[in-house]
Amino acid sequence: MTQAAMSELDERVPGRRWTVRLDAAGRGSAAVRISCSRPACAEQHHPSAAVGRAAAIAHIKAHLRATPAPRAGAYCACRAADCHTHLPDSGRHGRAEPWRCGGPVVLAVITDREGRWWQAMECCSRCAAAIPGAKTAATSQAPQAPERPAPAAPGAGAPQFSDRRVVTDPVPAPRSAPARRRPPQAKIAQRVIPHDLRPVALRDELIELGNLFRAYQQRDQPDLALLANLQEHKARAFTTWADVTCDGALRWEARRAEQAAAATRLQHQQRTGSISVDGGPTVARLLTVPAQWEHARTVLAHVADNTPLPGPEARLLVLMLTLRTAHTGTGNLVGQDLTALGLTGPEDLVEKLSGCGWLGLPGTVGELLASRPENATPITVPSLAPGDDETGPFTFGKKMRPKLSGWAQKVIADKKFRKAKATAATRLLALTLATQTDAAGCLGPGGHGIGVDTLAAWVPVDSGELKELIDQLTAADWLTDTALTDTRLTGQVSERVLPLTCPLPG
């Protein structure tokens, strides 16, 4: 930078700059907080990113409305942030460089593409134009030129020459040719779409697709299904573009768009529970991902091996108590939780579980059966409490436990089971079969059925009782097309039951 430029810079005031940020309020929460670099602005908290983003934009706009016009004598605030329009100074490179700022001072606003921060600053118009995505909110007024004295009238003291005519009208300045405006460049994915790209239909498609992506970025809420469709559209368009221009980079970007579309669609299916497994039908399942299905089977297997009392009623009760206390060995229970299981003697079973030490109660069984949601009874299952190494019999966390418990409660409390007053054995078999289907709902691995011996290990009934239970499930529209032999049960669950199934791995 020349010495004259340095002297001029020293006489100018530094440009103003402030930043509004949007950050997460805490781990595991959707809440966000807004902070402003101006000391007078207090921190704000909002329940979601969408609400916080709208509040942050309103905050920066309020500052812009209240801020005085840019000062013509300010130098660029972006110089301190290593703005790439400012050349290195002579101290680092040993040579003087010209100062590249120019134009009137403006108030520029920039933001990141993810919408996490907004910054307003005073800088010259040349720097504002060089910053990607910068928008000018206001421009400084040019200093007024000093008034020139009016020309003296003829004969009023000005010298006159007899051989020259006095010109009183000013000579008009030559007109400069109007500056040519370049047509705006059409872009998609930071790529310029050539104006001479052929066929024209492909160019129009790319321009429209770029506009759709920019419109999606302005949405308050994400739409993963829409985004997946846009990525698929981009993959097809870029493949055609690559075929026309023989550009390998375009073909590589088309493959990336295909991968992004597949990943986005899978994420959408997992969030909504409408995931398809191994080519099976798309079903909105209550338990949405394979990890949850495996945890459900793990709990059933644990209960089958660790129930302290014989019979299907005891096993069903132990299963539901296990799901209530699986994470820490403690939980809450009300009387309705027991009466909804279809048990013939719930009070006797609870007495036996408490007497053998498997279940801990703070009071009597009668008080438990009489308890209501507003005064739930705390229960304890010592065998499920974490040991000295802080691990228990299950690997899932505290957020998974209520999902598994809610799923089991949904199966056991099925409306048709309640109407038919189904027994505990029928409900336990229904719960077991829901975890032993393929993606299409056919029973057994690969839909080839379940061995009778395997069923007997899960539901402790003999073969005669098993046939009666299957007939009850068929009458309740839980099973269809069943066939029971001495060794195997085949069939499938009904369409209404598919959302409650936990498909086996392929």
C-alpha positions as CSV (number, residue, x, y, z in Angstrom):
1,M,0.0,0.0,0.0
2,T,1.4,3.4,-0.9
3,Q,2.2,6.0,1.8
4,A,-0.5,8.3,0.4
5,A,-3.1,5.5,0.7
6,M,-2.0,4.8,4.3
7,S,-2.3,8.4,5.2
8,E,-5.8,8.6,3.7
9,L,-6.8,5.4,5.6
10,D,-5.6,6.7,8.9
11,E,-7.9,9.7,8.5
12,R,-11.0,7.6,8.0
13,V,-13.1,6.0,10.7
14,P,-13.4,2.2,11.0
15,G,-16.7,0.8,9.5
16,R,-19.3,-0.5,11.9
17,R,-20.1,-4.2,12.0
18,W,-22.3,-6.5,14.1
19,T,-23.4,-10.1,13.9
20,V,-26.5,-12.0,14.9
21,R,-26.0,-15.8,15.6
22,L,-28.4,-18.7,15.9
23,D,-27.1,-21.6,18.0
24,A,-28.5,-24.7,19.7
25,A,-29.7,-24.0,23.3
26,G,-28.5,-27.4,24.6
27,R,-27.7,-30.9,23.7
28,G,-30.6,-33.2,23.0
29,S,-33.1,-30.3,22.7
30,A,-34.7,-28.6,19.7
31,A,-34.5,-25.2,21.4
32,V,-32.2,-22.5,20.0
33,R,-30.8,-19.2,21.3
34,I,-30.1,-15.9,19.5
35,S,-27.1,-13.8,20.4
36,C,-26.2,-10.4,19.0
37,S,-22.7,-8.8,19.1
38,R,-24.1,-5.5,20.1
39,P,-23.8,-5.3,24.0
40,A,-27.2,-3.8,24.5
41,C,-29.0,-6.8,22.9
42,A,-30.1,-9.5,25.3
43,E,-29.9,-13.2,24.4
44,Q,-33.2,-14.7,23.2
45,H,-34.4,-18.3,23.5
46,H,-36.9,-20.0,21.1
47,P,-38.4,-23.5,21.0
48,S,-37.3,-24.5,17.4
49,A,-34.9,-23.6,14.7
50,A,-37.6,-22.3,12.4
51,V,-39.0,-19.9,15.0
52,G,-35.5,-18.8,16.0
53,R,-34.5,-18.2,12.4
54,A,-37.5,-15.9,11.9
55,A,-36.7,-14.0,15.1
56,A,-33.1,-13.6,14.1
57,I,-34.0,-12.2,10.7
58,A,-36.5,-9.8,12.4
59,H,-33.7,-8.7,14.8
60,I,-31.2,-7.9,12.1
61,K,-33.9,-6.0,10.1
62,A,-34.7,-4.0,13.2
63,H,-31.1,-3.0,13.5
64,L,-30.9,-2.0,9.8
65,R,-34.0,0.2,10.2
66,A,-32.6,1.9,13.3
67,T,-29.0,2.3,12.1
68,P,-28.0,5.7,10.6
69,A,-27.0,5.8,6.9
70,P,-23.5,4.6,6.0
71,R,-20.8,7.2,6.6
72,A,-19.0,8.3,3.5
73,G,-15.7,8.7,5.4
74,A,-15.7,5.1,6.9
75,Y,-13.2,2.5,5.6
76,C,-14.2,-1.1,5.0
77,A,-15.1,-3.2,8.1
78,C,-14.2,-6.4,6.2
79,R,-10.5,-5.4,6.0
80,A,-10.0,-6.7,9.5
81,A,-11.5,-10.1,8.5
82,D,-8.9,-10.6,5.7
83,C,-11.4,-9.7,2.9
84,H,-10.0,-11.1,-0.3
85,T,-10.4,-7.8,-2.1
86,H,-7.8,-6.2,0.1
87,L,-4.3,-7.0,-1.1
88,P,-1.5,-8.0,1.4
89,D,0.3,-5.0,2.9
90,S,3.9,-4.2,2.3
91,G,5.0,-5.3,5.8
92,R,4.5,-9.0,4.9
93,H,5.6,-9.0,1.3
94,G,8.2,-6.3,1.2
95,R,6.5,-4.3,-1.7
96,A,3.9,-1.6,-1.9
97,E,0.5,-2.6,-3.3
98,P,-2.3,-0.2,-4.5
99,W,-5.4,0.1,-2.4
100,R,-8.2,-1.7,-4.3
101,C,-11.3,-0.3,-2.5
102,G,-13.6,1.9,-4.4
103,G,-17.1,3.4,-4.8
104,P,-19.5,4.8,-2.2
105,V,-19.6,3.3,1.3
106,V,-22.6,0.9,1.7
107,L,-24.2,-1.0,4.5
108,A,-23.9,-4.7,3.3
109,V,-25.7,-7.7,4.8
110,I,-24.3,-11.2,4.4
111,T,-25.4,-14.6,5.8
112,D,-24.2,-18.2,5.6
113,R,-26.1,-20.7,3.4
114,E,-27.3,-22.7,6.4
115,G,-29.0,-19.7,8.0
116,R,-26.9,-19.8,11.2
117,W,-25.6,-16.2,11.3
118,W,-26.3,-12.8,9.8
119,Q,-23.7,-9.9,9.6
120,A,-24.2,-6.3,8.7
121,M,-21.1,-4.0,8.1
122,E,-20.0,-0.8,6.4
123,C,-17.7,-1.3,3.4
124,C,-17.1,0.1,0.0
125,S,-19.3,-1.0,-2.9
126,R,-16.4,-2.8,-4.5
127,C,-15.9,-5.0,-1.5
128,A,-19.7,-5.6,-1.2
129,A,-19.8,-6.7,-4.8
130,A,-16.9,-9.1,-4.3
131,I,-18.4,-10.9,-1.2
132,P,-20.6,-13.8,-2.3
133,G,-24.3,-13.4,-1.4
134,A,-23.8,-9.9,0.0
135,K,-26.9,-7.6,-0.2
136,T,-26.7,-3.8,0.0
137,A,-29.2,-2.3,2.5
138,A,-28.2,1.4,2.2
139,T,-25.7,3.6,0.4
140,S,-23.9,6.7,1.7
141,Q,-24.6,10.1,0.2
142,A,-21.8,11.5,-2.0
143,P,-20.3,14.7,-0.5
144,Q,-21.7,17.8,-2.1
145,A,-19.3,19.7,-4.4
146,P,-18.6,23.4,-3.3
147,E,-20.7,25.9,-5.2
148,R,-18.8,27.6,-8.0
149,P,-19.1,31.4,-8.3
150,A,-21.5,32.4,-11.1
151,P,-19.7,33.8,-14.2
152,A,-19.6,37.6,-14.4
153,A,-22.0,39.2,-16.7
154,P,-20.6,41.1,-19.7
155,G,-19.5,44.5,-18.8
156,A,-19.3,43.9,-15.1
157,G,-15.6,44.1,-14.7
158,A,-14.7,41.1,-16.9
159,P,-12.3,41.8,-19.7
160,Q,-13.9,42.1,-23.2
161,F,-12.3,41.5,-26.5
162,S,-13.8,43.2,-29.6
163,D,-12.7,40.4,-31.9
164,R,-14.5,37.6,-30.0
165,R,-18.2,36.9,-29.5
166,V,-19.3,36.5,-25.8
167,V,-20.7,33.0,-25.3
168,T,-23.3,33.1,-22.6
169,D,-24.7,29.5,-23.0
170,P,-22.6,26.7,-21.5
171,V,-21.2,24.2,-24.0
172,P,-22.9,20.8,-23.4
173,A,-20.6,18.0,-22.3
174,P,-20.2,15.1,-24.8
175,R,-22.5,12.2,-24.0
176,S,-20.8,9.0,-22.8
177,A,-21.9,5.7,-24.3
178,P,-24.2,3.9,-21.9
179,A,-22.5,1.0,-20.1
180,R,-23.5,-2.4,-21.4
181,R,-25.2,-4.6,-18.8
182,R,-24.2,-8.2,-18.8
183,P,-27.2,-10.6,-18.8
184,P,-27.5,-12.3,-15.4
185,Q,-25.8,-15.7,-15.3
186,A,-28.0,-18.7,-14.7
187,K,-26.5,-21.1,-12.1
188,I,-27.2,-24.5,-10.6
189,A,-25.1,-26.1,-7.8
190,Q,-22.5,-23.2,-8.1
191,R,-22.1,-24.0,-11.9
192,V,-22.8,-21.5,-14.5
193,I,-25.2,-22.7,-17.2
194,P,-23.8,-21.6,-20.6
195,H,-26.1,-19.3,-22.5
196,D,-25.3,-21.2,-25.7
197,L,-26.0,-24.7,-24.2
198,R,-28.0,-26.9,-26.6
199,P,-30.6,-28.3,-26.7
200,V,-32.4,-25.3,-25.4
201,A,-34.9,-27.5,-23.6
202,L,-32.0,-28.9,-21.4
203,R,-30.8,-25.3,-20.6
204,D,-34.3,-24.3,-19.6
205,E,-34.6,-27.5,-17.5
206,L,-31.4,-26.7,-15.6
207,I,-32.4,-23.1,-15.0
208,E,-35.8,-24.2,-13.6
209,L,-34.1,-26.8,-11.5
210,G,-31.7,-24.3,-10.0
211,N,-34.6,-22.0,-9.1
212,L,-36.4,-24.9,-7.4
213,F,-33.3,-25.6,-5.3
214,R,-33.0,-22.0,-4.3
215,A,-36.7,-21.9,-3.4
216,Y,-36.2,-25.0,-1.3
217,Q,-33.4,-23.3,0.7
218,Q,-35.9,-20.5,1.6
219,R,-38.3,-22.9,3.2
220,D,-38.9,-22.6,7.0
221,Q,-39.3,-26.4,7.4
222,P,-37.4,-29.2,5.6
223,D,-39.3,-31.5,3.3
224,L,-37.1,-34.6,2.8
225,A,-39.4,-36.2,0.2
226,L,-39.3,-33.0,-1.9
227,L,-35.6,-32.8,-1.5
228,A,-35.1,-36.4,-2.6
229,N,-37.2,-35.7,-5.7
230,L,-35.1,-32.6,-6.5
231,Q,-31.9,-34.6,-6.2
232,E,-33.2,-37.3,-8.5
233,H,-34.2,-34.7,-11.0
234,K,-30.7,-33.1,-10.8
235,A,-29.1,-36.5,-11.3
236,R,-31.1,-37.1,-14.6
237,A,-30.4,-33.5,-15.8
238,F,-26.7,-33.6,-15.1
239,T,-26.4,-37.0,-16.8
240,T,-27.9,-35.5,-19.9
241,W,-25.7,-32.4,-19.6
242,A,-22.6,-34.6,-19.3
243,D,-23.7,-36.6,-22.4
244,V,-24.0,-33.4,-24.4
245,T,-20.7,-31.8,-23.3
246,C,-18.6,-34.9,-22.6
247,D,-17.7,-33.4,-19.2
248,G,-16.7,-36.1,-16.7
249,A,-17.1,-33.7,-13.7
250,L,-20.8,-33.4,-14.6
251,R,-21.2,-37.2,-14.7
252,W,-19.5,-37.5,-11.3
253,E,-21.8,-34.8,-9.8
254,A,-24.8,-36.7,-11.3
255,R,-23.7,-39.8,-9.3
256,R,-23.4,-37.7,-6.2
257,A,-26.9,-36.4,-6.7
258,E,-28.2,-40.0,-7.0
259,Q,-26.5,-41.0,-3.8
260,A,-27.9,-37.9,-2.0
261,A,-31.4,-38.7,-3.3
262,A,-31.2,-42.3,-2.0
263,A,-29.8,-41.2,1.4
264,T,-32.5,-38.4,1.8
265,R,-35.3,-40.7,0.8
266,L,-34.1,-43.3,3.4
267,Q,-33.9,-40.7,6.1
268,H,-37.5,-39.5,5.2
269,Q,-38.7,-43.1,5.5
270,Q,-37.0,-43.7,8.8
271,R,-38.4,-40.4,10.2
272,T,-42.0,-41.3,9.1
273,G,-41.8,-45.0,9.8
274,S,-42.6,-45.8,6.2
275,I,-39.5,-47.9,5.5
276,S,-39.4,-50.8,3.1
277,V,-37.2,-53.8,4.1
278,D,-35.7,-56.2,1.6
279,G,-38.0,-55.1,-1.2
280,G,-41.1,-55.6,0.9
281,P,-44.1,-53.3,0.9
282,T,-43.8,-49.8,2.3
283,V,-45.5,-49.8,5.7
284,A,-45.7,-47.1,8.4
285,R,-44.6,-49.2,11.3
286,L,-44.9,-48.2,15.0
287,L,-41.3,-49.3,15.5
288,T,-39.6,-47.7,12.6
289,V,-36.0,-49.1,12.3
290,P,-34.4,-52.6,12.4
291,A,-32.5,-51.8,15.6
292,Q,-35.8,-51.4,17.5
293,W,-37.1,-54.7,16.1
294,E,-34.1,-56.5,17.4
295,H,-34.5,-54.9,20.8
296,A,-38.1,-56.2,20.9
297,R,-37.0,-59.7,20.2
298,T,-34.2,-59.4,22.8
299,V,-36.8,-58.5,25.5
300,L,-39.0,-61.5,24.5
301,A,-36.1,-63.9,24.6
302,H,-34.9,-62.5,28.0
303,V,-38.4,-63.0,29.5
304,A,-38.7,-66.5,28.1
305,D,-35.5,-67.5,29.9
306,N,-36.0,-65.6,33.1
307,T,-39.7,-65.8,34.1
308,P,-39.8,-67.1,37.7
309,L,-43.3,-68.6,37.4
310,P,-44.7,-71.1,34.9
311,G,-47.6,-70.5,32.4
312,P,-48.5,-67.9,29.8
313,E,-50.2,-65.5,32.2
314,A,-47.1,-65.2,34.4
315,R,-44.9,-64.7,31.3
316,L,-47.1,-62.0,29.9
317,L,-47.1,-60.2,33.2
318,V,-43.4,-60.5,33.6
319,L,-42.9,-59.2,30.0
320,M,-45.0,-56.0,30.6
321,L,-43.2,-55.4,34.0
322,T,-39.9,-55.9,32.3
323,L,-40.7,-53.3,29.6
324,R,-41.7,-50.8,32.4
325,T,-38.4,-51.2,34.3
326,A,-35.9,-52.4,31.7
327,H,-33.5,-49.4,31.8
328,T,-33.0,-48.8,35.6
329,G,-34.9,-51.7,37.2
330,T,-37.5,-49.2,38.5
331,G,-40.8,-47.9,37.1
332,N,-44.4,-46.8,37.8
333,L,-47.5,-49.0,37.5
334,V,-51.2,-48.5,38.0
335,G,-54.0,-50.9,38.5
336,Q,-55.4,-50.5,34.9
337,D,-52.0,-51.8,33.5
338,L,-52.7,-55.2,35.2
339,T,-56.4,-55.5,34.5
340,A,-55.9,-54.8,30.8
341,L,-53.7,-57.9,30.3
342,G,-56.6,-60.4,30.4
343,L,-55.3,-62.2,33.5
344,T,-57.6,-64.5,35.5
345,G,-55.9,-63.8,38.8
346,P,-53.7,-60.7,38.6
347,E,-53.6,-60.2,42.4
348,D,-52.4,-63.8,43.0
349,L,-49.7,-63.5,40.3
350,V,-48.4,-60.2,41.7
351,E,-48.3,-61.7,45.2
352,K,-46.2,-64.7,43.9
353,L,-43.8,-62.4,42.0
354,S,-43.4,-60.2,45.1
355,G,-43.0,-63.2,47.4
356,C,-40.2,-64.8,45.4
357,G,-38.3,-61.5,45.4
358,W,-38.5,-60.9,41.6
359,L,-40.8,-57.8,42.2
360,G,-40.5,-55.1,44.8
361,L,-43.6,-53.2,46.0
362,P,-43.8,-50.3,48.5
363,G,-47.2,-51.4,49.8
364,T,-49.7,-54.2,49.3
365,V,-51.0,-55.7,46.1
366,G,-54.4,-54.3,46.8
367,E,-53.0,-50.8,46.9
368,L,-51.3,-51.4,43.6
369,L,-54.5,-52.6,41.9
370,A,-56.4,-49.6,43.3
371,S,-53.8,-47.0,42.2
372,R,-54.6,-44.6,39.4
373,P,-52.5,-42.5,37.0
374,E,-52.4,-39.5,39.4
375,N,-50.9,-41.7,42.2
376,A,-49.0,-44.4,40.3
377,T,-47.2,-47.1,42.4
378,P,-43.4,-47.2,42.1
379,I,-42.1,-50.8,41.5
380,T,-38.7,-52.4,41.4
381,V,-37.3,-55.4,39.6
382,P,-33.8,-56.0,41.2
383,S,-32.6,-58.3,38.4
384,L,-32.9,-55.5,35.9
385,A,-31.0,-52.9,37.9
386,P,-27.5,-52.0,36.5
387,G,-24.6,-53.7,38.2
388,D,-21.4,-52.3,39.5
389,D,-20.2,-51.8,35.9
390,E,-23.4,-49.8,35.2
391,T,-24.7,-52.3,32.7
392,G,-27.9,-54.3,32.7
393,P,-29.3,-57.2,30.7
394,F,-30.3,-54.8,27.8
395,T,-28.2,-52.5,25.7
396,F,-30.9,-50.0,24.6
397,G,-31.2,-46.6,26.4
398,K,-33.8,-44.8,28.3
399,K,-35.4,-43.3,25.2
400,M,-35.9,-46.7,23.6
401,R,-37.6,-48.3,26.6
402,P,-40.9,-46.3,26.3
403,K,-41.1,-47.0,22.6
404,L,-40.9,-50.7,23.2
405,S,-43.3,-50.6,26.0
406,G,-45.8,-48.5,24.0
407,W,-45.5,-51.0,21.1
408,A,-46.3,-54.0,23.3
409,Q,-49.2,-52.2,25.0
410,K,-50.6,-51.4,21.5
411,V,-50.5,-55.1,20.6
412,I,-51.9,-56.4,23.8
413,A,-54.7,-53.8,24.1
414,D,-55.9,-54.4,20.5
415,K,-59.5,-53.4,20.1
416,K,-60.7,-56.8,18.9
417,F,-58.8,-58.6,21.7
418,R,-60.6,-56.5,24.2
419,K,-64.0,-57.0,22.5
420,A,-63.5,-60.8,22.4
421,K,-62.0,-60.8,26.0
422,A,-59.0,-62.7,24.7
423,T,-56.9,-64.6,27.2
424,A,-53.4,-63.7,28.2
425,A,-52.0,-66.7,26.2
426,T,-53.7,-65.3,23.0
427,R,-52.2,-61.8,23.5
428,L,-48.8,-63.3,24.3
429,L,-48.9,-65.4,21.1
430,A,-50.0,-62.3,19.1
431,L,-47.1,-60.3,20.5
432,T,-44.6,-63.1,19.7
433,L,-45.9,-63.6,16.1
434,A,-45.6,-59.8,15.5
435,T,-41.8,-60.2,15.9
436,Q,-41.5,-63.4,13.7
437,T,-42.6,-62.2,10.2
438,D,-40.8,-61.1,7.1
439,A,-41.3,-57.6,5.6
440,A,-44.5,-58.7,3.8
441,G,-46.0,-60.1,7.0
442,C,-45.5,-63.8,6.3
443,L,-44.7,-65.9,9.4
444,G,-41.1,-67.1,9.9
445,P,-37.8,-66.3,8.4
446,G,-38.2,-65.8,4.7
447,G,-42.0,-66.4,5.1
448,H,-41.4,-70.2,5.4
449,G,-43.3,-70.6,8.8
450,I,-42.3,-71.1,12.4
451,G,-41.4,-74.4,14.1
452,V,-43.9,-75.6,16.7
453,D,-41.0,-76.3,19.1
454,T,-39.9,-72.7,18.7
455,L,-43.3,-71.3,19.4
456,A,-43.6,-73.5,22.5
457,A,-40.4,-72.0,23.9
458,W,-41.9,-68.5,23.5
459,V,-45.5,-69.3,24.5
460,P,-45.7,-72.1,27.1
461,V,-48.8,-74.0,25.8
462,D,-49.2,-77.5,24.4
463,S,-50.1,-78.2,20.8
464,G,-53.8,-78.6,21.4
465,E,-54.0,-75.2,23.1
466,L,-51.8,-73.7,20.3
467,K,-54.4,-74.6,17.7
468,E,-57.2,-73.0,19.7
469,L,-55.1,-69.8,20.2
470,I,-54.4,-69.6,16.4
471,D,-58.2,-69.9,15.7
472,Q,-58.8,-67.0,18.1
473,L,-56.2,-64.9,16.3
474,T,-57.7,-65.7,13.0
475,A,-61.2,-64.8,14.3
476,A,-59.8,-61.5,15.5
477,D,-58.4,-60.7,12.0
478,W,-54.8,-61.0,13.3
479,L,-53.8,-64.0,11.2
480,T,-54.9,-65.2,7.7
481,D,-54.1,-68.2,5.5
482,T,-52.8,-70.2,8.5
483,A,-51.9,-73.9,8.4
484,L,-50.7,-75.8,11.5
485,T,-49.0,-79.2,11.2
486,D,-47.2,-81.2,13.9
487,T,-44.0,-79.4,13.2
488,R,-44.7,-76.0,11.7
489,L,-47.1,-73.0,11.6
490,T,-47.4,-71.1,8.3
491,G,-49.5,-68.1,7.3
492,Q,-49.3,-64.4,7.6
493,V,-50.6,-61.5,9.6
494,S,-53.5,-59.4,8.3
495,E,-52.9,-56.1,6.6
496,R,-54.1,-54.2,9.7
497,V,-51.4,-55.8,11.8
498,L,-48.5,-55.0,9.4
499,P,-47.7,-51.6,11.2
500,L,-47.2,-53.6,14.5
501,T,-44.7,-56.1,13.0
502,C,-41.0,-56.3,13.5
503,P,-39.6,-57.9,10.4
504,L,-36.9,-60.5,10.7
505,P,-33.6,-59.7,8.9
506,G,-33.4,-61.0,5.3
